[in-house]
Amino acid sequence: MNVQDFFNQEKVIDLSFFNFENAITAAYYANDKLEVQKVNKNFVNFFPVLGNITNVYFPDVLEQLGVPEEQISQFQSELDKNGKVLIPQILINIDGEERIFSLLSAKTKSENFDYLNGVQGQFVDRTAEWELRKEREKLYEQSKIDNQIIEEKSAQLENLATRLAKYLSPQIYKSIFEEKQEVKSVHSRKNLTIFFSDIIQFTDLTDTMEPEKLAKVINSYLSEMTTIAVKSGGTIDKFIGDAIMVFFGDPETEGEVQDALKCVEMAILMRQRVEELQKHWKKMGVTNGLGIRMGISTGFCTVGNFGSDLRLDYTVLGSPVNLAARLQSAADRNGILIDENTNNLINDIVQTEKNNTITPKGFVRPIDTFILKDFKSQSHKDQRKMLSHSGERIEINVIDSSDIRAAIEELKNIQEKFEKEYSGDEK
């Protein structure tokens, strides 16, 4: 006799199934012919539509639950091949509600009890888990859409900021976009150095040149002057036609002497750059070239936001502003005229020459004026970077200094082209 003959088959099966009896999953046991022998309480609760399925072929049970034929075939083939099977997602409709289960099943073996050789398995209700997963995926997709919208808005803001930067001095732009405080009409009294320049006989130029060529010339001139002003640390107040107004000492200052010296250096560099570009502008149609006049004054001004609630302008007001404009008008062609205050701050370092004493329009007292020459130190002059070069066989003039690296690359391309075209010529 076998060991199994001494035991009640039903009791042994019940005992082997004991761990599943009160499980939260829907568990079942089927014999080696896949005929269901036992199910737990949750199996009945999960699938009341099945009724009594004792001795029912388990694949038929799956079919009755509405499991697709493909998954039923998967269940049988993997169980036969591997002795176990996991189907992670089975969609079952229960009383009009779609629920998601995973099915785990494995073959059981016993040397002593033939009737324990079969298949044990369980349905795990994954509905809540899959709903959470779907919600997470939905949130993820929404976050991708939101991120895309944020990126698009950021790109729009960056584009707007880039465009806006062209209308503001870098210092003013920085103060607007980096300060967290609301822009208010705050004003202060500061000792500033003011610079004015304009093009001589600009009106005649506008009357004689075609609009397109005139625009190219003026944009070229203003671009080069702006580059110098920014590199010199000046705050560009405004362009008035061909006129440029720049001030030093706000919003950043290095002290009144250094502010004045930086302004003077800027004016000298502008004069130098205008001279370098004369040939270029003459080729563009400016027959007599461009002549400029510059005026510089130093004194206390009121600086801040002026305007209305709809539009503000960060600018400076005061007699030094008017004086700088008058000095510019009185300067000679390509000359730089400065007032006594500026001269007193810089004359130890910069060479100046006493000029006429004038009473500018709008002023009561006479003003001593001085012609700005250059810095006294030769080493200071030698440190200036030139944007033109004349050699024995070649002449180079950088006509757009806004991107020096691009200019250098262009020179390299020209060099490569020359070397390629003339590589066979004898020396």
C-alpha positions in Angstrom: 0.0 0.0 0.0 1.0 3.6 -0.6 1.2 6.3 2.0 -1.7 8.2 0.4 -4.0 5.2 1.1 -3.8 5.9 4.8 -5.1 9.5 4.4 -8.3 11.1 3.4 -7.7 12.7 0.0 -10.1 15.6 0.6 -8.5 16.4 4.0 -5.0 16.3 2.5 -6.0 18.7 -0.3 -7.6 21.0 2.3 -4.4 20.9 4.4 -2.2 21.6 1.4 -4.5 24.5 0.4 -4.7 25.9 4.0 -2.3 28.9 3.4 -4.5 30.0 0.5 -7.8 29.6 2.2 -7.8 33.0 3.9 -5.5 34.8 1.4 -6.6 38.1 -0.1 -6.0 36.7 -3.5 -8.4 34.4 -5.5 -6.6 31.1 -5.2 -7.3 27.7 -6.8 -5.9 24.2 -7.0 -6.4 22.0 -10.1 -5.3 18.4 -10.7 -2.7 17.4 -13.3 -5.6 17.5 -15.9 -6.2 21.1 -15.0 -9.5 20.2 -13.5 -10.3 22.6 -10.6 -10.4 20.8 -7.2 -10.6 23.6 -4.8 -10.9 27.4 -4.6 -10.8 29.8 -1.7 -13.4 32.2 -0.4 -12.0 35.1 -2.3 -12.2 33.2 -5.6 -15.9 32.9 -5.1 -16.1 36.6 -4.0 -14.1 37.8 -7.0 -15.9 35.8 -9.6 -19.5 35.1 -8.4 -20.6 34.6 -12.0 -18.8 31.3 -12.1 -20.8 29.5 -9.5 -19.5 26.0 -8.6 -16.5 25.1 -10.8 -15.3 21.9 -9.1 -13.9 19.5 -11.7 -14.2 22.2 -14.4 -11.3 22.4 -16.9 -9.4 25.6 -15.8 -8.9 27.0 -19.3 -12.7 26.8 -19.7 -13.0 28.8 -16.5 -10.7 31.5 -18.0 -12.8 31.5 -21.2 -15.9 32.0 -19.1 -14.3 34.9 -17.4 -13.7 36.5 -20.8 -10.0 36.0 -20.9 -8.8 36.4 -24.5 -7.9 33.2 -26.3 -4.3 34.4 -26.8 -3.8 34.6 -23.1 -5.4 31.2 -22.5 -3.0 29.7 -25.0 -0.1 31.5 -23.3 -1.2 30.1 -19.9 -1.2 26.5 -21.2 2.0 26.7 -23.3 4.1 28.4 -20.6 2.8 26.0 -17.9 3.7 23.0 -20.0 7.1 24.4 -21.0 8.3 26.0 -17.8 6.1 24.5 -15.1 4.9 28.0 -14.1 3.3 31.0 -15.7 2.8 34.6 -15.0 0.3 36.7 -16.9 0.8 40.3 -15.5 -2.4 41.9 -16.9 -5.7 40.2 -17.5 -8.8 42.4 -18.1 -12.0 40.9 -16.7 -15.4 42.5 -16.7 -17.3 41.8 -13.5 -20.8 43.1 -13.2 -20.1 45.8 -15.8 -16.9 47.0 -14.1 -13.6 46.3 -15.7 -11.0 45.0 -13.3 -7.3 44.1 -13.9 -5.8 40.9 -12.5 -2.5 39.2 -12.7 -2.5 35.3 -12.8 0.3 33.3 -11.2 0.3 29.6 -11.5 2.8 26.8 -10.9 2.8 23.0 -11.1 3.0 21.1 -7.8 4.7 17.8 -7.2 4.5 15.2 -4.4 6.2 11.8 -4.2 3.7 10.5 -1.7 0.4 11.9 -2.8 -0.5 11.6 -6.5 -3.5 13.8 -6.1 -1.3 16.7 -5.0 0.4 16.6 -8.4 -1.4 19.5 -10.1 -1.5 23.2 -10.4 -1.8 25.9 -7.8 -2.4 29.5 -8.7 -4.0 32.7 -7.7 -5.6 35.8 -9.3 -4.2 39.0 -7.8 -6.4 42.1 -8.1 -4.2 44.8 -9.6 -7.0 47.2 -10.4 -6.0 49.9 -7.9 -2.3 49.5 -8.8 -3.0 49.9 -12.5 -5.2 52.8 -11.9 -2.4 54.5 -10.0 0.0 53.6 -12.8 -2.4 55.1 -15.4 -2.8 58.2 -13.2 1.0 58.4 -12.9 1.4 58.0 -16.6 -1.3 60.6 -17.2 0.5 63.0 -14.8 3.8 62.2 -16.5 2.3 63.0 -19.9 0.8 66.1 -18.5 4.1 67.1 -16.9 5.8 66.6 -20.3 3.1 68.9 -21.9 3.6 71.4 -19.0 7.4 71.3 -19.4 7.0 71.8 -23.1 4.7 74.8 -22.5 7.2 76.1 -19.9 10.1 75.7 -22.4 8.1 77.5 -25.1 7.2 80.3 -22.7 10.8 80.5 -21.5 12.0 80.7 -25.0 9.5 83.4 -25.7 10.7 85.3 -22.6 14.3 84.8 -23.5 13.6 86.0 -27.0 11.7 89.0 -25.6 14.6 89.7 -23.2 17.1 89.5 -26.0 15.1 91.9 -28.1 14.5 94.2 -25.1 18.3 94.2 -24.3 18.9 96.0 -27.6 16.8 99.0 -26.4 18.5 99.3 -23.0 21.9 99.9 -21.7 23.4 96.7 -20.2 23.5 98.2 -16.7 19.9 99.3 -16.9 18.9 95.9 -18.3 20.7 94.1 -15.5 19.1 96.3 -12.8 15.6 95.6 -14.3 15.9 91.8 -14.7 18.0 91.0 -11.6 16.4 93.2 -9.0 13.4 91.6 -7.3 11.9 94.9 -6.2 9.2 96.7 -8.1 10.5 99.4 -10.3 9.8 102.7 -8.5 10.3 106.3 -9.3 13.4 106.5 -7.0 15.8 109.4 -7.7 19.2 110.2 -6.3 21.8 113.0 -6.6 25.1 111.8 -7.9 28.3 113.2 -9.3 28.4 112.0 -12.9 30.5 112.4 -16.0 28.3 113.1 -19.0 29.2 112.5 -22.7 27.5 113.8 -25.8 28.5 113.2 -29.5 27.0 113.9 -32.9 27.8 113.7 -36.6 28.7 117.0 -38.2 26.3 118.0 -41.0 24.2 115.0 -40.5 21.1 116.8 -41.9 23.0 117.3 -45.2 23.8 113.6 -45.2 20.2 112.6 -44.8 19.2 114.8 -47.7 21.8 113.4 -50.1 21.9 109.7 -49.4 19.4 107.0 -50.3 17.5 105.8 -47.2 18.8 102.3 -47.3 22.5 103.4 -47.6 22.0 106.0 -44.9 20.5 103.4 -42.6 23.5 101.1 -43.1 26.0 103.9 -42.5 24.2 105.2 -39.3 23.7 101.7 -38.0 27.4 100.9 -38.6 28.4 104.1 -36.8 26.1 103.6 -33.8 27.0 99.9 -33.5 30.7 100.6 -33.3 30.2 103.5 -30.9 27.9 101.4 -28.7 30.4 98.6 -28.5 33.0 101.0 -27.3 30.7 102.6 -24.8 29.7 99.2 -23.3 33.2 97.9 -23.1 34.3 101.2 -21.4 31.6 100.7 -18.7 29.4 103.6 -19.8 25.6 103.7 -19.4 24.1 104.5 -22.7 21.2 106.9 -22.0 19.8 107.4 -25.5 20.3 107.8 -29.2 18.8 111.0 -30.6 19.1 110.6 -34.3 22.9 110.6 -34.9 23.6 111.9 -31.3 24.7 109.7 -28.5 24.4 110.4 -24.8 26.4 108.3 -22.3 27.0 108.8 -18.6 29.5 107.3 -16.1 29.0 106.9 -12.3 25.6 105.2 -12.2 24.3 102.6 -11.6 27.9 101.5 -11.0 30.8 103.8 -10.0 34.5 103.5 -9.4 34.8 106.9 -7.9 34.5 110.3 -9.7 38.2 110.2 -11.0 38.0 106.8 -12.5 34.5 107.5 -13.9 35.9 110.6 -15.7 39.0 108.7 -16.9 36.8 105.9 -18.3 34.7 108.4 -20.1 37.7 110.2 -21.6 39.2 106.9 -22.7 35.9 106.0 -24.4 35.8 109.3 -26.3 39.4 108.8 -27.5 38.6 105.2 -28.7 35.5 106.5 -30.5 37.6 109.1 -32.3 40.1 106.4 -33.2 37.5 104.0 -34.4 35.8 106.7 -36.6 39.1 107.4 -38.3 39.6 103.6 -38.9 36.2 103.3 -40.6 36.5 106.4 -42.9 37.4 104.4 -46.0 34.6 101.9 -45.4 32.0 104.7 -45.0 33.3 106.5 -48.1 32.8 103.3 -50.1 29.2 103.3 -48.8 28.6 106.7 -50.3 29.7 109.2 -47.6 31.9 111.3 -49.9 33.6 113.4 -47.3 33.6 110.7 -44.6 32.0 111.1 -41.2 33.1 113.9 -38.9 32.1 113.9 -35.2 32.1 116.3 -32.3 32.2 115.3 -28.6 31.6 117.1 -25.4 32.2 115.9 -21.8 31.2 117.5 -18.5 31.2 116.4 -14.8 28.9 117.5 -12.1 26.0 116.6 -9.8 22.9 115.3 -11.6 19.6 113.9 -10.6 19.4 110.3 -11.9 16.5 107.8 -11.8 13.2 106.8 -13.5 11.3 109.7 -15.1 8.0 109.4 -16.9 4.5 108.2 -16.3 2.9 105.0 -15.0 2.7 103.8 -18.7 6.3 104.5 -19.6 9.5 105.2 -17.7 12.9 106.4 -18.9 16.0 105.9 -16.7 17.9 109.0 -17.4 19.8 112.0 -15.8 18.8 115.6 -15.5 20.9 118.6 -14.5 23.1 121.4 -15.8 26.1 119.0 -16.5 23.8 117.3 -19.1 23.1 120.6 -20.8 26.7 121.6 -20.6 28.0 118.4 -22.2 25.6 119.0 -25.1 26.8 122.6 -25.5 30.4 121.6 -25.4 29.8 119.0 -28.1 28.2 121.7 -30.3 31.3 123.9 -29.8 33.9 121.2 -30.5 35.9 121.1 -33.7 35.6 118.3 -36.3 36.8 115.1 -34.5 37.5 117.2 -31.5 36.7 116.4 -27.8 35.8 119.4 -25.6 35.7 119.1 -21.8 34.7 121.4 -19.0 36.9 122.5 -16.1 35.5 120.0 -13.6 36.4 117.1 -15.8 39.8 118.6 -16.5 40.6 119.0 -12.8 39.9 115.3 -12.3 42.0 113.9 -15.1 44.8 116.5 -15.9 47.4 114.6 -13.9 47.0 111.6 -16.2 45.6 113.1 -19.4 47.0 115.8 -21.6 44.6 118.7 -22.3 44.9 122.1 -23.8 43.2 125.3 -22.6 40.6 126.4 -25.0 38.2 129.4 -25.1 36.1 130.6 -22.2 32.5 130.5 -23.4 29.1 131.3 -22.1 26.9 128.5 -23.5 23.2 129.0 -24.2 21.2 128.7 -21.1 24.1 129.4 -18.8 24.8 132.7 -17.0 28.4 132.4 -16.0 31.3 131.8 -18.5 32.7 128.3 -18.7 36.4 127.4 -19.1 36.8 124.7 -21.8 39.7 122.4 -22.6 40.6 120.3 -25.6 41.2 116.7 -24.8 44.4 115.3 -26.4 45.3 111.9 -25.1 46.7 110.0 -22.1 50.2 111.1 -21.1 51.4 107.5 -20.5 52.8 105.8 -23.6 52.2 102.4 -22.1 48.5 103.3 -21.7 48.3 104.2 -25.4 50.2 101.0 -26.4 47.6 98.9 -24.6 44.8 100.0 -26.9 43.7 97.4 -29.4 43.7 98.3 -33.1 41.0 97.1 -35.4 42.9 98.1 -38.6 46.3 97.1 -39.9 48.4 98.4 -42.8 51.4 96.4 -44.0 53.6 96.6 -47.0 51.4 94.3 -49.1 48.0 94.2 -47.3 45.6 96.3 -45.4 43.1 95.0 -43.0 40.2 96.8 -41.4 37.6 95.2 -39.2 34.4 97.0 -40.1 32.2 95.2 -37.5 33.8 94.8 -34.1 30.7 93.3 -32.4 32.0 89.8 -32.8 35.8 89.6 -32.9 35.9 85.8 -32.9 33.8 85.8 -36.1 36.1 88.4 -37.7 39.1 86.2 -36.8 37.4 83.1 -38.4 36.7 85.2 -41.5 40.4 86.1 -41.7 41.4 82.5 -41.4 39.0 81.5 -44.2 40.5 84.2 -46.4 44.0 83.0 -45.5 43.1 79.4 -46.4 41.5 80.5 -49.7 44.6 82.5 -50.6 46.9 79.6 -49.8 44.8 77.2 -51.9 44.6 79.5 -54.9 48.3 80.6 -54.9 50.0 77.5 -53.5 51.6 76.8 -56.9 53.0 80.2 -57.5 56.7 80.7 -57.1 58.1 82.9 -54.4 
